[in-house]
Amino acid sequence: MLVRWARLATSALQDAREEINALNVFPVPDSDTGSNMAHTMQAALAEAEQLSETASFQDIAQALATGAVSYTHLRAHETPEHL
């Protein structure tokens, strides 16, 4: 059930990405919040989808968190030459 939710959330964020980007004015009006949210959720889902069909709720939640944090960590350490 949790992976199903993650798929729906990922799809909804992807669909709303441009709308969320347009709302992005704080703290930096760089118009990428929707994109960042969608990419973070995609990374979280990708991590969870690596688990077996019989994975526990706790294992799925941990995988979602790991995927999201891993993506966010990578983004935080990007330098202009990596973009």
ROFIBA-587645 format. One record per atom (N, C-alpha, C, CB): atom name; residue number from 1; x, y, z; residue in three letters. Coordinates in nm, 2 decimals, decimal comma. Glycine has a CB too. Example, Ala and Ser with C-alpha at 12.3 -4.5 7.8 and 13.67 -1.06 7.14 Angstrom:
2
pt a->N&k->1&x->1,32&y->-0,57&z->0,78&r->ala
pt a->CA&k->1&x->1,23&y->-0,45&z->0,78&r->ala
pt a->C&k->1&x->1,32&y->-0,33&z->0,78&r->ala
pt a->CB&k->1&x->1,13&y->-0,45&z->0,90&r->ala
pt a->N&k->2&x->1,28&y->-0,22&z->0,71&r->ser
pt a->CA&k->2&x->1,37&y->-0,11&z->0,71&r->ser
pt a->C&k->2&x->1,29&y->0,00&z->0,79&r->ser
pt a->CB&k->2&x->1,41&y->-0,06&z->0,57&r->ser
END
This chain:
83
pt a->N&k->1&x->0,08&y->-0,12&z->0,00&r->met
pt a->CA&k->1&x->0,00&y->0,00&z->0,00&r->met
pt a->C&k->1&x->0,09&y->0,13&z->0,00&r->met
pt a->CB&k->1&x->-0,09&y->0,00&z->0,12&r->met
pt a->N&k->2&x->0,20&y->0,12&z->0,07&r->leu
pt a->CA&k->2&x->0,28&y->0,24&z->0,08&r->leu
pt a->C&k->2&x->0,35&y->0,27&z->-0,06&r->leu
pt a->CB&k->2&x->0,39&y->0,22&z->0,19&r->leu
pt a->N&k->3&x->0,39&y->0,17&z->-0,13&r->val
pt a->CA&k->3&x->0,45&y->0,19&z->-0,26&r->val
pt a->C&k->3&x->0,35&y->0,24&z->-0,35&r->val
pt a->CB&k->3&x->0,51&y->0,05&z->-0,31&r->val
pt a->N&k->4&x->0,23&y->0,19&z->-0,34&r->arg
pt a->CA&k->4&x->0,12&y->0,25&z->-0,43&r->arg
pt a->C&k->4&x->0,10&y->0,40&z->-0,40&r->arg
pt a->CB&k->4&x->-0,01&y->0,17&z->-0,40&r->arg
pt a->N&k->5&x->0,10&y->0,43&z->-0,27&r->trp
pt a->CA&k->5&x->0,09&y->0,58&z->-0,24&r->trp
pt a->C&k->5&x->0,20&y->0,66&z->-0,30&r->trp
pt a->CB&k->5&x->0,09&y->0,60&z->-0,09&r->trp
pt a->N&k->6&x->0,32&y->0,60&z->-0,29&r->ala
pt a->CA&k->6&x->0,44&y->0,67&z->-0,34&r->ala
pt a->C&k->6&x->0,43&y->0,69&z->-0,49&r->ala
pt a->CB&k->6&x->0,57&y->0,59&z->-0,31&r->ala
pt a->N&k->7&x->0,38&y->0,59&z->-0,56&r->arg
pt a->CA&k->7&x->0,36&y->0,60&z->-0,71&r->arg
pt a->C&k->7&x->0,26&y->0,71&z->-0,74&r->arg
pt a->CB&k->7&x->0,31&y->0,47&z->-0,77&r->arg
pt a->N&k->8&x->0,15&y->0,72&z->-0,67&r->leu
pt a->CA&k->8&x->0,05&y->0,82&z->-0,69&r->leu
pt a->C&k->8&x->0,10&y->0,96&z->-0,65&r->leu
pt a->CB&k->8&x->-0,08&y->0,79&z->-0,60&r->leu
pt a->N&k->9&x->0,18&y->0,97&z->-0,54&r->ala
pt a->CA&k->9&x->0,24&y->1,10&z->-0,51&r->ala
pt a->C&k->9&x->0,34&y->1,14&z->-0,61&r->ala
pt a->CB&k->9&x->0,30&y->1,09&z->-0,37&r->ala
pt a->N&k->10&x->0,42&y->1,05&z->-0,66&r->thr
pt a->CA&k->10&x->0,52&y->1,09&z->-0,76&r->thr
pt a->C&k->10&x->0,45&y->1,14&z->-0,89&r->thr
pt a->CB&k->10&x->0,61&y->0,96&z->-0,79&r->thr
pt a->N&k->11&x->0,35&y->1,07&z->-0,93&r->ser
pt a->CA&k->11&x->0,27&y->1,11&z->-1,05&r->ser
pt a->C&k->11&x->0,21&y->1,25&z->-1,03&r->ser
pt a->CB&k->11&x->0,16&y->1,00&z->-1,08&r->ser
pt a->N&k->12&x->0,15&y->1,27&z->-0,91&r->ala
pt a->CA&k->12&x->0,08&y->1,40&z->-0,88&r->ala
pt a->C&k->12&x->0,18&y->1,51&z->-0,88&r->ala
pt a->CB&k->12&x->0,00&y->1,39&z->-0,75&r->ala
pt a->N&k->13&x->0,29&y->1,49&z->-0,82&r->leu
pt a->CA&k->13&x->0,40&y->1,59&z->-0,82&r->leu
pt a->C&k->13&x->0,45&y->1,62&z->-0,96&r->leu
pt a->CB&k->13&x->0,51&y->1,55&z->-0,73&r->leu
pt a->N&k->14&x->0,47&y->1,52&z->-1,04&r->gln
pt a->CA&k->14&x->0,51&y->1,54&z->-1,17&r->gln
pt a->C&k->14&x->0,41&y->1,62&z->-1,25&r->gln
pt a->CB&k->14&x->0,54&y->1,40&z->-1,24&r->gln
pt a->N&k->15&x->0,28&y->1,59&z->-1,23&r->asp
pt a->CA&k->15&x->0,17&y->1,66&z->-1,30&r->asp
pt a->C&k->15&x->0,16&y->1,81&z->-1,26&r->asp
pt a->CB&k->15&x->0,04&y->1,59&z->-1,28&r->asp
pt a->N&k->16&x->0,19&y->1,83&z->-1,13&r->ala
pt a->CA&k->16&x->0,18&y->1,97&z->-1,08&r->ala
pt a->C&k->16&x->0,31&y->2,05&z->-1,08&r->ala
pt a->CB&k->16&x->0,12&y->1,96&z->-0,94&r->ala
pt a->N&k->17&x->0,41&y->1,99&z->-1,13&r->arg
pt a->CA&k->17&x->0,55&y->2,05&z->-1,12&r->arg
pt a->C&k->17&x->0,55&y->2,19&z->-1,17&r->arg
pt a->CB&k->17&x->0,65&y->1,97&z->-1,20&r->arg
pt a->N&k->18&x->0,50&y->2,22&z->-1,29&r->glu
pt a->CA&k->18&x->0,51&y->2,35&z->-1,34&r->glu
pt a->C&k->18&x->0,43&y->2,45&z->-1,26&r->glu
pt a->CB&k->18&x->0,46&y->2,36&z->-1,49&r->glu
pt a->N&k->19&x->0,31&y->2,41&z->-1,21&r->glu
pt a->CA&k->19&x->0,23&y->2,49&z->-1,13&r->glu
pt a->C&k->19&x->0,30&y->2,53&z->-0,99&r->glu
pt a->CB&k->19&x->0,09&y->2,42&z->-1,10&r->glu
pt a->N&k->20&x->0,36&y->2,43&z->-0,93&r->ile
pt a->CA&k->20&x->0,44&y->2,45&z->-0,81&r->ile
pt a->C&k->20&x->0,56&y->2,54&z->-0,84&r->ile
pt a->CB&k->20&x->0,48&y->2,32&z->-0,75&r->ile
pt a->N&k->21&x->0,63&y->2,52&z->-0,95&r->asn
pt a->CA&k->21&x->0,74&y->2,60&z->-0,99&r->asn
pt a->C&k->21&x->0,70&y->2,75&z->-1,00&r->asn
pt a->CB&k->21&x->0,80&y->2,55&z->-1,12&r->asn
pt a->N&k->22&x->0,58&y->2,77&z->-1,05&r->ala
pt a->CA&k->22&x->0,53&y->2,91&z->-1,07&r->ala
pt a->C&k->22&x->0,50&y->2,98&z->-0,94&r->ala
pt a->CB&k->22&x->0,41&y->2,91&z->-1,16&r->ala
pt a->N&k->23&x->0,47&y->2,90&z->-0,84&r->leu
pt a->CA&k->23&x->0,44&y->2,95&z->-0,70&r->leu
pt a->C&k->23&x->0,56&y->2,98&z->-0,62&r->leu
pt a->CB&k->23&x->0,35&y->2,86&z->-0,63&r->leu
pt a->N&k->24&x->0,67&y->2,93&z->-0,66&r->asn
pt a->CA&k->24&x->0,80&y->2,94&z->-0,59&r->asn
pt a->C&k->24&x->0,86&y->3,08&z->-0,59&r->asn
pt a->CB&k->24&x->0,90&y->2,84&z->-0,65&r->asn
pt a->N&k->25&x->0,84&y->3,15&z->-0,48&r->val
pt a->CA&k->25&x->0,89&y->3,28&z->-0,46&r->val
pt a->C&k->25&x->0,98&y->3,30&z->-0,33&r->val
pt a->CB&k->25&x->0,78&y->3,38&z->-0,46&r->val
pt a->N&k->26&x->0,98&y->3,20&z->-0,24&r->phe
pt a->CA&k->26&x->1,05&y->3,22&z->-0,12&r->phe
pt a->C&k->26&x->1,12&y->3,09&z->-0,08&r->phe
pt a->CB&k->26&x->0,95&y->3,26&z->0,00&r->phe
pt a->N&k->27&x->1,23&y->3,09&z->-0,03&r->pro
pt a->CA&k->27&x->1,32&y->3,20&z->0,00&r->pro
pt a->C&k->27&x->1,39&y->3,26&z->-0,12&r->pro
pt a->CB&k->27&x->1,42&y->3,16&z->0,11&r->pro
pt a->N&k->28&x->1,40&y->3,18&z->-0,23&r->val
pt a->CA&k->28&x->1,47&y->3,22&z->-0,35&r->val
pt a->C&k->28&x->1,38&y->3,20&z->-0,46&r->val
pt a->CB&k->28&x->1,61&y->3,15&z->-0,37&r->val
pt a->N&k->29&x->1,34&y->3,30&z->-0,54&r->pro
pt a->CA&k->29&x->1,25&y->3,28&z->-0,65&r->pro
pt a->C&k->29&x->1,31&y->3,21&z->-0,77&r->pro
pt a->CB&k->29&x->1,18&y->3,41&z->-0,69&r->pro
pt a->N&k->30&x->1,36&y->3,09&z->-0,76&r->asp
pt a->CA&k->30&x->1,43&y->3,03&z->-0,87&r->asp
pt a->C&k->30&x->1,34&y->2,93&z->-0,95&r->asp
pt a->CB&k->30&x->1,55&y->2,95&z->-0,81&r->asp
pt a->N&k->31&x->1,21&y->2,92&z->-0,91&r->ser
pt a->CA&k->31&x->1,11&y->2,85&z->-0,99&r->ser
pt a->C&k->31&x->1,15&y->2,70&z->-1,01&r->ser
pt a->CB&k->31&x->1,09&y->2,91&z->-1,12&r->ser
pt a->N&k->32&x->1,21&y->2,64&z->-0,91&r->asp
pt a->CA&k->32&x->1,24&y->2,49&z->-0,93&r->asp
pt a->C&k->32&x->1,19&y->2,41&z->-0,81&r->asp
pt a->CB&k->32&x->1,39&y->2,48&z->-0,94&r->asp
pt a->N&k->33&x->1,11&y->2,46&z->-0,72&r->thr
pt a->CA&k->33&x->1,06&y->2,38&z->-0,61&r->thr
pt a->C&k->33&x->0,98&y->2,26&z->-0,66&r->thr
pt a->CB&k->33&x->0,98&y->2,47&z->-0,52&r->thr
pt a->N&k->34&x->0,89&y->2,28&z->-0,75&r->gly
pt a->CA&k->34&x->0,81&y->2,17&z->-0,80&r->gly
pt a->C&k->34&x->0,90&y->2,06&z->-0,87&r->gly
pt a->CB&k->34&x->0,71&y->2,22&z->-0,90&r->gly
pt a->N&k->35&x->1,00&y->2,10&z->-0,94&r->ser
pt a->CA&k->35&x->1,09&y->2,01&z->-1,00&r->ser
pt a->C&k->35&x->1,17&y->1,93&z->-0,90&r->ser
pt a->CB&k->35&x->1,19&y->2,08&z->-1,10&r->ser
pt a->N&k->36&x->1,22&y->2,01&z->-0,80&r->asn
pt a->CA&k->36&x->1,29&y->1,94&z->-0,69&r->asn
pt a->C&k->36&x->1,21&y->1,84&z->-0,61&r->asn
pt a->CB&k->36&x->1,35&y->2,05&z->-0,59&r->asn
pt a->N&k->37&x->1,08&y->1,88&z->-0,58&r->met
pt a->CA&k->37&x->0,99&y->1,79&z->-0,51&r->met
pt a->C&k->37&x->0,97&y->1,66&z->-0,60&r->met
pt a->CB&k->37&x->0,86&y->1,86&z->-0,48&r->met
pt a->N&k->38&x->0,94&y->1,68&z->-0,73&r->ala
pt a->CA&k->38&x->0,92&y->1,57&z->-0,81&r->ala
pt a->C&k->38&x->1,04&y->1,47&z->-0,82&r->ala
pt a->CB&k->38&x->0,88&y->1,61&z->-0,95&r->ala
pt a->N&k->39&x->1,16&y->1,53&z->-0,84&r->his
pt a->CA&k->39&x->1,28&y->1,45&z->-0,85&r->his
pt a->C&k->39&x->1,31&y->1,38&z->-0,72&r->his
pt a->CB&k->39&x->1,40&y->1,54&z->-0,89&r->his
pt a->N&k->40&x->1,28&y->1,45&z->-0,61&r->thr
pt a->CA&k->40&x->1,31&y->1,38&z->-0,48&r->thr
pt a->C&k->40&x->1,21&y->1,26&z->-0,46&r->thr
pt a->CB&k->40&x->1,29&y->1,48&z->-0,36&r->thr
pt a->N&k->41&x->1,09&y->1,28&z->-0,50&r->met
pt a->CA&k->41&x->0,99&y->1,17&z->-0,48&r->met
pt a->C&k->41&x->1,02&y->1,06&z->-0,58&r->met
pt a->CB&k->41&x->0,85&y->1,22&z->-0,50&r->met
pt a->N&k->42&x->1,07&y->1,09&z->-0,70&r->gln
pt a->CA&k->42&x->1,11&y->0,99&z->-0,79&r->gln
pt a->C&k->42&x->1,23&y->0,90&z->-0,74&r->gln
pt a->CB&k->42&x->1,15&y->1,05&z->-0,93&r->gln
pt a->N&k->43&x->1,32&y->0,97&z->-0,67&r->ala
pt a->CA&k->43&x->1,43&y->0,90&z->-0,62&r->ala
pt a->C&k->43&x->1,39&y->0,81&z->-0,50&r->ala
pt a->CB&k->43&x->1,54&y->1,00&z->-0,57&r->ala
pt a->N&k->44&x->1,30&y->0,86&z->-0,42&r->ala
pt a->CA&k->44&x->1,24&y->0,78&z->-0,31&r->ala
pt a->C&k->44&x->1,17&y->0,66&z->-0,36&r->ala
pt a->CB&k->44&x->1,15&y->0,87&z->-0,22&r->ala
pt a->N&k->45&x->1,09&y->0,68&z->-0,46&r->leu
pt a->CA&k->45&x->1,01&y->0,57&z->-0,52&r->leu
pt a->C&k->45&x->1,11&y->0,46&z->-0,58&r->leu
pt a->CB&k->45&x->0,91&y->0,61&z->-0,62&r->leu
pt a->N&k->46&x->1,21&y->0,51&z->-0,65&r->ala
pt a->CA&k->46&x->1,30&y->0,42&z->-0,71&r->ala
pt a->C&k->46&x->1,37&y->0,33&z->-0,61&r->ala
pt a->CB&k->46&x->1,41&y->0,50&z->-0,79&r->ala
pt a->N&k->47&x->1,40&y->0,39&z->-0,49&r->glu
pt a->CA&k->47&x->1,47&y->0,31&z->-0,38&r->glu
pt a->C&k->47&x->1,37&y->0,21&z->-0,33&r->glu
pt a->CB&k->47&x->1,51&y->0,40&z->-0,27&r->glu
pt a->N&k->48&x->1,24&y->0,24&z->-0,31&r->ala
pt a->CA&k->48&x->1,14&y->0,15&z->-0,26&r->ala
pt a->C&k->48&x->1,11&y->0,04&z->-0,36&r->ala
pt a->CB&k->48&x->1,02&y->0,23&z->-0,22&r->ala
pt a->N&k->49&x->1,11&y->0,07&z->-0,48&r->glu
pt a->CA&k->49&x->1,08&y->-0,03&z->-0,59&r->glu
pt a->C&k->49&x->1,19&y->-0,14&z->-0,60&r->glu
pt a->CB&k->49&x->1,06&y->0,04&z->-0,72&r->glu
pt a->N&k->50&x->1,30&y->-0,12&z->-0,54&r->gln
pt a->CA&k->50&x->1,41&y->-0,22&z->-0,54&r->gln
pt a->C&k->50&x->1,38&y->-0,33&z->-0,44&r->gln
pt a->CB&k->50&x->1,54&y->-0,15&z->-0,51&r->gln
pt a->N&k->51&x->1,29&y->-0,31&z->-0,35&r->leu
pt a->CA&k->51&x->1,25&y->-0,41&z->-0,25&r->leu
pt a->C&k->51&x->1,17&y->-0,52&z->-0,31&r->leu
pt a->CB&k->51&x->1,18&y->-0,34&z->-0,13&r->leu
pt a->N&k->52&x->1,16&y->-0,63&z->-0,24&r->ser
pt a->CA&k->52&x->1,08&y->-0,74&z->-0,28&r->ser
pt a->C&k->52&x->0,93&y->-0,70&z->-0,25&r->ser
pt a->CB&k->52&x->1,11&y->-0,87&z->-0,20&r->ser
pt a->N&k->53&x->0,84&y->-0,78&z->-0,32&r->glu
pt a->CA&k->53&x->0,70&y->-0,76&z->-0,30&r->glu
pt a->C&k->53&x->0,65&y->-0,78&z->-0,16&r->glu
pt a->CB&k->53&x->0,62&y->-0,85&z->-0,39&r->glu
pt a->N&k->54&x->0,73&y->-0,86&z->-0,08&r->thr
pt a->CA&k->54&x->0,69&y->-0,89&z->0,06&r->thr
pt a->C&k->54&x->0,76&y->-0,81&z->0,16&r->thr
pt a->CB&k->54&x->0,73&y->-1,04&z->0,08&r->thr
pt a->N&k->55&x->0,82&y->-0,70&z->0,12&r->ala
pt a->CA&k->55&x->0,89&y->-0,61&z->0,21&r->ala
pt a->C&k->55&x->0,79&y->-0,55&z->0,31&r->ala
pt a->CB&k->55&x->0,96&y->-0,49&z->0,14&r->ala
pt a->N&k->56&x->0,84&y->-0,53&z->0,43&r->ser
pt a->CA&k->56&x->0,75&y->-0,48&z->0,54&r->ser
pt a->C&k->56&x->0,72&y->-0,33&z->0,52&r->ser
pt a->CB&k->56&x->0,81&y->-0,50&z->0,68&r->ser
pt a->N&k->57&x->0,62&y->-0,28&z->0,58&r->phe
pt a->CA&k->57&x->0,59&y->-0,14&z->0,58&r->phe
pt a->C&k->57&x->0,71&y->-0,06&z->0,63&r->phe
pt a->CB&k->57&x->0,46&y->-0,11&z->0,67&r->phe
pt a->N&k->58&x->0,77&y->-0,10&z->0,73&r->gln
pt a->CA&k->58&x->0,89&y->-0,03&z->0,79&r->gln
pt a->C&k->58&x->1,00&y->-0,03&z->0,69&r->gln
pt a->CB&k->58&x->0,93&y->-0,10&z->0,92&r->gln
pt a->N&k->59&x->1,03&y->-0,14&z->0,62&r->asp
pt a->CA&k->59&x->1,13&y->-0,14&z->0,52&r->asp
pt a->C&k->59&x->1,11&y->-0,05&z->0,40&r->asp
pt a->CB&k->59&x->1,16&y->-0,28&z->0,47&r->asp
pt a->N&k->60&x->0,98&y->-0,04&z->0,36&r->ile
pt a->CA&k->60&x->0,94&y->0,04&z->0,25&r->ile
pt a->C&k->60&x->0,96&y->0,19&z->0,29&r->ile
pt a->CB&k->60&x->0,79&y->0,01&z->0,21&r->ile
pt a->N&k->61&x->0,91&y->0,22&z->0,41&r->ala
pt a->CA&k->61&x->0,92&y->0,36&z->0,46&r->ala
pt a->C&k->61&x->1,07&y->0,40&z->0,47&r->ala
pt a->CB&k->61&x->0,86&y->0,37&z->0,60&r->ala
pt a->N&k->62&x->1,15&y->0,31&z->0,52&r->gln
pt a->CA&k->62&x->1,30&y->0,34&z->0,53&r->gln
pt a->C&k->62&x->1,36&y->0,36&z->0,39&r->gln
pt a->CB&k->62&x->1,37&y->0,22&z->0,60&r->gln
pt a->N&k->63&x->1,32&y->0,28&z->0,29&r->ala
pt a->CA&k->63&x->1,37&y->0,29&z->0,16&r->ala
pt a->C&k->63&x->1,32&y->0,43&z->0,10&r->ala
pt a->CB&k->63&x->1,32&y->0,18&z->0,07&r->ala
pt a->N&k->64&x->1,20&y->0,47&z->0,12&r->leu
pt a->CA&k->64&x->1,15&y->0,59&z->0,07&r->leu
pt a->C&k->64&x->1,23&y->0,71&z->0,13&r->leu
pt a->CB&k->64&x->1,00&y->0,61&z->0,10&r->leu
pt a->N&k->65&x->1,26&y->0,70&z->0,26&r->ala
pt a->CA&k->65&x->1,34&y->0,80&z->0,33&r->ala
pt a->C&k->65&x->1,48&y->0,81&z->0,27&r->ala
pt a->CB&k->65&x->1,33&y->0,78&z->0,48&r->ala
pt a->N&k->66&x->1,54&y->0,69&z->0,26&r->thr
pt a->CA&k->66&x->1,68&y->0,68&z->0,21&r->thr
pt a->C&k->66&x->1,69&y->0,74&z->0,07&r->thr
pt a->CB&k->66&x->1,72&y->0,54&z->0,21&r->thr
pt a->N&k->67&x->1,59&y->0,71&z->-0,02&r->gly
pt a->CA&k->67&x->1,60&y->0,76&z->-0,15&r->gly
pt a->C&k->67&x->1,58&y->0,91&z->-0,16&r->gly
pt a->CB&k->67&x->1,49&y->0,69&z->-0,24&r->gly
pt a->N&k->68&x->1,49&y->0,96&z->-0,08&r->ala
pt a->CA&k->68&x->1,47&y->1,10&z->-0,08&r->ala
pt a->C&k->68&x->1,59&y->1,18&z->-0,02&r->ala
pt a->CB&k->68&x->1,34&y->1,14&z->0,01&r->ala
pt a->N&k->69&x->1,64&y->1,13&z->0,09&r->val
pt a->CA&k->69&x->1,76&y->1,20&z->0,15&r->val
pt a->C&k->69&x->1,88&y->1,19&z->0,06&r->val
pt a->CB&k->69&x->1,79&y->1,13&z->0,29&r->val
pt a->N&k->70&x->1,90&y->1,07&z->-0,01&r->ser
pt a->CA&k->70&x->2,01&y->1,06&z->-0,10&r->ser
pt a->C&k->70&x->2,01&y->1,16&z->-0,21&r->ser
pt a->CB&k->70&x->2,02&y->0,91&z->-0,15&r->ser
pt a->N&k->71&x->1,89&y->1,17&z->-0,27&r->tyr
pt a->CA&k->71&x->1,87&y->1,27&z->-0,38&r->tyr
pt a->C&k->71&x->1,90&y->1,41&z->-0,33&r->tyr
pt a->CB&k->71&x->1,73&y->1,26&z->-0,44&r->tyr
pt a->N&k->72&x->1,84&y->1,44&z->-0,22&r->thr
pt a->CA&k->72&x->1,86&y->1,58&z->-0,16&r->thr
pt a->C&k->72&x->2,00&y->1,61&z->-0,13&r->thr
pt a->CB&k->72&x->1,77&y->1,60&z->-0,03&r->thr
pt a->N&k->73&x->2,07&y->1,51&z->-0,07&r->his
pt a->CA&k->73&x->2,21&y->1,52&z->-0,04&r->his
pt a->C&k->73&x->2,29&y->1,55&z->-0,17&r->his
pt a->CB&k->73&x->2,26&y->1,40&z->0,03&r->his
pt a->N&k->74&x->2,27&y->1,47&z->-0,27&r->leu
pt a->CA&k->74&x->2,34&y->1,49&z->-0,40&r->leu
pt a->C&k->74&x->2,31&y->1,63&z->-0,45&r->leu
pt a->CB&k->74&x->2,29&y->1,39&z->-0,50&r->leu
pt a->N&k->75&x->2,19&y->1,68&z->-0,45&r->arg
pt a->CA&k->75&x->2,16&y->1,82&z->-0,50&r->arg
pt a->C&k->75&x->2,23&y->1,92&z->-0,41&r->arg
pt a->CB&k->75&x->2,01&y->1,84&z->-0,49&r->arg
pt a->N&k->76&x->2,24&y->1,90&z->-0,28&r->ala
pt a->CA&k->76&x->2,30&y->2,00&z->-0,20&r->ala
pt a->C&k->76&x->2,45&y->2,02&z->-0,22&r->ala
pt a->CB&k->76&x->2,28&y->1,97&z->-0,05&r->ala
pt a->N&k->77&x->2,51&y->1,91&z->-0,28&r->his
pt a->CA&k->77&x->2,65&y->1,91&z->-0,30&r->his
pt a->C&k->77&x->2,69&y->1,93&z->-0,45&r->his
pt a->CB&k->77&x->2,71&y->1,79&z->-0,25&r->his
pt a->N&k->78&x->2,60&y->1,97&z->-0,53&r->glu
pt a->CA&k->78&x->2,63&y->2,00&z->-0,67&r->glu
pt a->C&k->78&x->2,71&y->2,13&z->-0,68&r->glu
pt a->CB&k->78&x->2,50&y->2,01&z->-0,75&r->glu
pt a->N&k->79&x->2,80&y->2,13&z->-0,77&r->thr
pt a->CA&k->79&x->2,87&y->2,25&z->-0,80&r->thr
pt a->C&k->79&x->2,84&y->2,29&z->-0,94&r->thr
pt a->CB&k->79&x->3,03&y->2,23&z->-0,78&r->thr
pt a->N&k->80&x->2,87&y->2,41&z->-0,98&r->pro
pt a->CA&k->80&x->2,83&y->2,45&z->-1,12&r->pro
pt a->C&k->80&x->2,88&y->2,36&z->-1,23&r->pro
pt a->CB&k->80&x->2,88&y->2,59&z->-1,15&r->pro
pt a->N&k->81&x->3,00&y->2,30&z->-1,21&r->glu
pt a->CA&k->81&x->3,05&y->2,21&z->-1,31&r->glu
pt a->C&k->81&x->2,97&y->2,08&z->-1,32&r->glu
pt a->CB&k->81&x->3,19&y->2,18&z->-1,29&r->glu
pt a->N&k->82&x->2,89&y->2,04&z->-1,21&r->his
pt a->CA&k->82&x->2,81&y->1,92&z->-1,21&r->his
pt a->C&k->82&x->2,67&y->1,94&z->-1,27&r->his
pt a->CB&k->82&x->2,80&y->1,87&z->-1,07&r->his
pt a->N&k->83&x->2,63&y->2,07&z->-1,29&r->leu
pt a->CA&k->83&x->2,50&y->2,10&z->-1,33&r->leu
pt a->C&k->83&x->2,49&y->2,08&z->-1,48&r->leu
pt a->CB&k->83&x->2,46&y->2,24&z->-1,29&r->leu
END
